[in-house]
Amino acid sequence: VLWGEGVGQEVIAAGLEVLESVVGPRSVALNVYEAGRLDSHAVKAKADRPLTDDILGLCEQTFARGGAVIQGPYGGRFVYDLRKHFDLFFKISPLQSALSAQDASLLKPEVVKGLDILITRENCGGIYQGQWSEDESVAGRRVARHHFDYEESQVGCFLRASARLAKQRRGKMAVVWKESGLPSISALWRDCANEAAEEYGVRLQLIGIDLMAYWLLQRAATFDVIATPNLFGDVIADLGAILLGSRGASFSGNYSEDGKSVYQTNHGAGFDLEGSDRANPAGQIFAFSMMLRETFGRYDEADIMEEAVRSVWREVWRTEDVAIPGCRVVGTREMGRRIAGRAEEIMDTRGARIAAKV
């Protein structure tokens, strides 16, 4: 567990409470190791190198044991540097009706009905992993430079992974590009996308980033897997959080080719909310459930965590970001406690049904 910054410690604490409510009673060995649990002053003191040796060491040890890393939100370069260090090139951000507070969305119900999208994002190349500098050598002239590139093998590996995912689902893959604005890079992505789609037998759409942003909010239910370069994926996933009702419900998993995995929320550190007990812990709880399902194969526990969130929301207990008229607004801690308690109730009910059948 990497505790994060800003609201990180609040939402991670809620997530751990819910995790322990479903794993502990099932006699599953839960070993939690932690790093990065710092107050704001300590975080600011480490701002020059937030990805510290103790955090890297914890991650390396965890991966060596076959474990997974779950992180709270961070500011600065932390997530980009972590992904690059461990080659976590493949990011999956689910946008699904079952994991959303759709009644809090500003969009029409028919737009978000039946939503089931996976946004895949290339993490280790592109503009976020480039090189930058500033030049003030000429008096009165300040020049900022940024250089980045994509290699064919890098793009091909990412798009083949995206196509494999699409083949397991509904067989459709939309690849986001900007043909006129980034001609050479777009040509590389187009060629790799065509090869991946042909190899795995999936239907391919190439969609410009500007049109993709429009279509995502107008015809979301028509998409299956949306594969994106680094920057475009960041924008599309955050925009897609509107479909979920709140950015606080968004989450993702980051993967390397050799099986390393890091799970996170898709929202920022929320420094303005730190210590206020107002942050929505749902995205962090969903990140825990994604970890249980994808890394550890604990499908029942993951389902129970997600159903507990939905159940509490249905009873209109909400944090302020997903509040609707007539609901009861609670803070981060109480929301975590209510979801953990509901998860225990669901487990007890399922256990009683199984016992009755026996």
C-alpha positions in Angstrom: 0.0 0.0 0.0 1.3 3.4 -1.0 -0.7 5.9 1.0 -0.5 8.8 -1.4 -0.8 12.5 -0.8 -3.7 14.9 -0.1 -6.8 12.9 0.4 -4.8 9.7 -0.3 -4.6 8.6 3.3 -8.4 9.1 3.9 -9.5 7.1 0.8 -6.9 4.4 1.3 -8.0 3.9 4.9 -11.6 3.5 3.8 -10.5 1.0 1.1 -8.5 -1.1 3.5 -11.5 -1.2 5.9 -13.7 -2.6 3.2 -11.0 -5.0 2.0 -10.5 -6.4 5.5 -14.3 -6.8 5.9 -14.4 -9.2 2.9 -11.0 -11.0 3.1 -10.6 -11.4 6.9 -13.7 -13.5 7.5 -12.7 -15.9 4.7 -9.5 -17.0 6.4 -7.5 -15.5 3.5 -3.9 -14.5 4.5 -3.9 -10.7 4.1 -0.4 -9.3 4.3 -0.3 -5.5 4.0 3.0 -3.7 3.7 3.1 0.1 3.5 5.2 3.0 2.5 4.7 6.7 1.8 2.5 7.4 4.9 3.7 11.0 5.3 2.1 14.1 6.5 1.9 17.1 4.1 5.1 18.7 5.4 7.1 15.6 4.9 5.6 15.1 1.4 6.6 18.7 0.4 10.1 18.1 1.8 10.4 15.1 -0.6 8.8 17.0 -3.5 12.1 16.9 -5.5 12.0 13.1 -5.5 8.7 11.7 -4.4 9.5 8.3 -5.8 11.8 7.4 -2.9 14.0 4.4 -2.3 11.7 3.0 0.4 8.7 3.1 -2.0 10.7 1.5 -4.9 12.0 -1.1 -2.5 8.5 -2.0 -1.2 7.2 -2.3 -4.7 10.1 -4.5 -5.8 9.7 -6.8 -2.8 5.9 -7.0 -3.4 6.3 -7.9 -7.0 8.9 -10.5 -6.1 6.4 -12.2 -3.8 3.7 -12.2 -6.5 1.8 -9.4 -4.8 0.2 -6.2 -6.1 0.6 -2.6 -5.3 -2.3 -0.3 -4.5 -1.7 3.4 -4.3 -3.5 6.4 -3.1 -3.5 9.5 -5.3 -0.3 11.5 -5.7 0.6 14.9 -7.2 3.6 15.8 -9.3 5.6 13.3 -11.4 5.0 10.3 -9.0 2.7 8.1 -11.2 4.6 8.8 -14.4 7.9 7.9 -12.8 6.6 4.8 -11.1 5.1 3.5 -14.4 8.3 4.1 -16.3 10.5 2.5 -13.6 8.5 -0.8 -13.6 7.5 -0.6 -17.3 3.8 -0.5 -16.4 3.0 0.2 -20.0 -0.6 -0.9 -20.1 -3.4 0.9 -18.2 -7.0 -0.1 -18.0 -9.7 2.3 -16.9 -13.2 0.8 -16.7 -16.2 2.9 -17.5 -19.2 0.7 -16.5 -22.8 1.3 -15.4 -22.4 -1.3 -12.6 -19.6 0.8 -11.0 -21.1 4.3 -11.3 -23.5 6.7 -9.6 -25.4 7.3 -12.8 -28.2 9.1 -11.1 -25.7 11.8 -10.2 -24.5 12.3 -13.8 -25.4 15.5 -15.6 -26.0 13.4 -18.8 -29.3 12.0 -20.0 -30.0 8.5 -18.7 -30.1 7.0 -22.2 -26.4 8.2 -22.8 -25.1 6.3 -19.8 -27.4 3.2 -19.8 -25.7 -0.1 -20.5 -22.2 1.5 -20.3 -19.4 -1.1 -20.5 -16.1 0.5 -21.8 -12.5 -0.3 -21.1 -10.1 2.6 -21.9 -6.6 1.3 -22.5 -3.7 3.8 -22.2 -0.1 3.5 -23.2 1.8 4.6 -20.1 5.6 4.5 -20.9 6.0 6.6 -24.0 4.6 9.8 -25.5 4.6 13.3 -24.2 4.4 12.4 -20.5 7.6 10.4 -20.8 9.6 12.8 -22.9 12.5 15.1 -22.3 12.1 18.8 -21.4 14.2 21.9 -20.9 14.1 25.6 -20.7 16.5 28.1 -22.4 17.0 31.6 -21.2 20.4 32.1 -22.7 19.2 35.0 -24.9 18.2 38.1 -22.9 14.4 38.6 -22.8 13.8 35.3 -24.6 12.5 32.3 -22.7 12.1 29.1 -24.7 10.6 25.9 -23.4 11.3 22.6 -25.2 9.7 19.2 -25.0 10.7 16.1 -27.1 9.1 12.7 -27.2 8.8 9.7 -29.4 7.1 6.3 -29.9 8.9 3.2 -31.1 7.1 0.7 -33.4 7.7 -2.2 -31.0 6.3 -0.2 -28.1 3.1 0.8 -29.9 2.7 -2.7 -31.4 2.9 -4.4 -28.0 0.4 -2.0 -26.5 -2.1 -2.3 -29.4 -1.9 -6.1 -29.5 -2.7 -6.2 -25.8 -5.7 -3.9 -26.4 -6.8 -6.1 -29.3 -6.6 -9.2 -27.3 -8.8 -7.6 -24.7 -11.3 -6.5 -27.3 -11.4 -10.1 -28.7 -12.4 -11.4 -25.3 -15.2 -8.9 -25.1 -17.4 -7.6 -28.0 -14.7 -7.6 -30.7 -14.5 -3.8 -31.2 -11.4 -1.6 -30.8 -11.3 2.2 -31.3 -7.8 3.7 -31.5 -7.5 7.4 -30.7 -5.1 9.5 -32.9 -4.6 13.0 -34.4 -3.7 12.3 -38.0 -3.3 15.9 -39.2 -1.7 17.3 -36.0 0.8 14.5 -35.4 1.4 13.0 -38.9 4.3 10.7 -38.3 3.2 9.4 -34.9 -0.3 8.9 -36.1 0.9 7.0 -39.2 2.8 4.6 -36.8 -0.2 4.1 -34.6 -2.4 3.5 -37.7 -0.1 0.9 -39.1 0.3 -0.9 -35.7 -3.5 -0.7 -35.1 -4.3 -2.3 -38.5 -1.8 -5.2 -37.8 -3.2 -5.8 -34.3 -6.8 -5.7 -35.5 -6.1 -8.2 -38.3 -4.1 -10.5 -36.0 -6.9 -10.8 -33.5 -9.9 -10.4 -35.8 -11.4 -7.3 -34.2 -13.2 -4.4 -35.8 -11.1 -1.3 -35.8 -12.1 2.4 -35.8 -9.5 5.2 -36.0 -11.0 8.2 -34.3 -9.4 11.7 -33.9 -9.1 12.9 -30.3 -11.5 15.8 -30.7 -14.2 13.6 -32.2 -13.6 10.9 -29.6 -14.2 13.4 -26.8 -17.5 14.4 -28.4 -18.6 10.8 -29.2 -17.7 9.6 -25.7 -20.3 11.8 -24.2 -22.9 11.5 -27.0 -22.7 7.7 -27.9 -20.8 6.1 -25.1 -22.7 2.8 -25.1 -21.5 2.0 -28.7 -17.8 1.7 -27.6 -16.0 -1.4 -26.3 -12.2 -1.0 -26.0 -10.8 2.5 -26.6 -7.0 2.3 -27.0 -5.1 5.6 -26.6 -1.7 7.1 -26.5 -0.5 8.4 -23.1 -1.8 12.0 -23.2 -5.0 11.3 -25.0 -5.8 8.5 -22.6 -5.4 10.8 -19.6 -7.9 13.2 -21.1 -10.4 10.6 -22.3 -10.4 8.7 -19.0 -11.0 11.9 -17.0 -13.7 13.0 -19.4 -15.3 9.6 -19.1 -15.6 10.0 -15.4 -18.6 12.3 -16.2 -20.3 9.0 -17.3 -19.7 7.6 -13.8 -21.3 10.5 -12.1 -18.1 11.7 -10.5 -14.3 11.6 -10.9 -14.2 10.2 -7.4 -15.7 6.9 -8.7 -13.0 6.4 -11.4 -10.1 3.9 -11.0 -7.6 1.9 -13.0 -5.0 -0.9 -13.1 -1.5 -0.5 -14.5 0.3 -3.6 -15.8 3.7 -4.7 -17.1 4.3 -7.4 -19.6 5.7 -9.7 -16.9 2.7 -9.4 -14.6 3.6 -6.5 -12.2 0.4 -4.6 -11.3 -0.4 -1.2 -9.6 -4.0 -0.2 -8.9 -5.1 3.4 -8.3 -7.9 6.0 -8.4 -8.0 8.2 -11.6 -8.5 11.4 -9.6 -5.8 13.6 -8.2 -4.5 14.1 -4.7 -7.2 16.7 -3.9 -4.9 18.9 -1.7 -7.8 21.3 -1.2 -9.9 18.6 0.4 -7.1 17.1 2.6 -8.2 16.5 6.1 -11.8 17.7 5.4 -13.4 14.2 5.4 -15.2 15.0 2.1 -13.4 12.9 -0.5 -15.3 10.0 -2.2 -13.7 6.7 -1.4 -15.6 4.7 -4.0 -12.9 4.9 -6.7 -10.3 3.7 -4.2 -12.6 0.8 -3.1 -13.2 -0.1 -6.7 -9.4 -0.1 -7.2 -9.1 -2.6 -4.4 -11.8 -4.8 -5.9 -10.1 -4.7 -9.3 -6.9 -5.8 -7.6 -8.6 -8.8 -5.9 -10.2 -9.9 -9.2 -7.4 -9.3 -11.7 -4.2 -10.1 -9.7 -5.5 -12.6 -7.1 -8.5 -14.2 -8.8 -10.7 -13.5 -5.7 -13.9 -12.9 -7.8 -16.4 -13.4 -5.0 -14.7 -10.9 -2.7 -14.4 -8.3 -5.5 -18.1 -8.7 -6.4 -19.1 -8.2 -2.7 -17.0 -5.0 -2.4 -18.7 -3.6 -5.5 -22.2 -4.6 -4.5 -21.7 -3.1 -1.1 -20.9 0.3 -2.7 -23.9 0.0 -5.0 -26.2 -1.0 -2.1 -25.1 2.0 0.1 -25.6 4.3 -2.8 -29.1 2.9 -3.6 -30.0 3.8 0.0 -28.9 7.3 -1.0 -26.0 7.6 1.5 -23.6 9.7 -0.6 -20.5 11.8 -0.4 -21.1 15.3 -1.6 -19.8 14.8 -5.1 -22.5 12.2 -6.0 -25.2 13.7 -3.9 -28.7 13.9 -5.4 -31.9 15.6 -4.0 -33.1 13.9 -0.9 -30.0 11.9 -0.2 -28.0 11.8 3.1 -24.5 13.3 2.7 -21.8 11.7 4.8 -18.0 12.0 4.9 -15.2 9.7 3.8 -14.9 7.8 7.1 -18.6 7.2 7.5 -19.0 6.1 3.9 -16.1 3.7 4.3 -17.7 2.3 7.5 -21.1 1.9 5.9 -19.7 0.1 2.9 -17.6 -2.2 5.0 -20.6 -3.0 7.2 -22.8 -3.7 4.2 -20.1 -6.0 2.7 -20.2 -8.0 5.9 -24.0 -8.2 5.7 -23.8 -9.4 2.1 -21.3 -12.1 3.1 -23.4 -13.3 5.9 -26.5 -13.5 3.6 -24.6 -15.5 1.0 -23.1 -17.8 3.6 -26.6 -18.5 5.0 -27.9 -19.4 1.5 -25.0 -21.7 0.9 -25.6 -23.4 4.3 -29.3 -23.8 3.5 -28.5 -25.5 0.2 -26.1 -27.9 1.9 
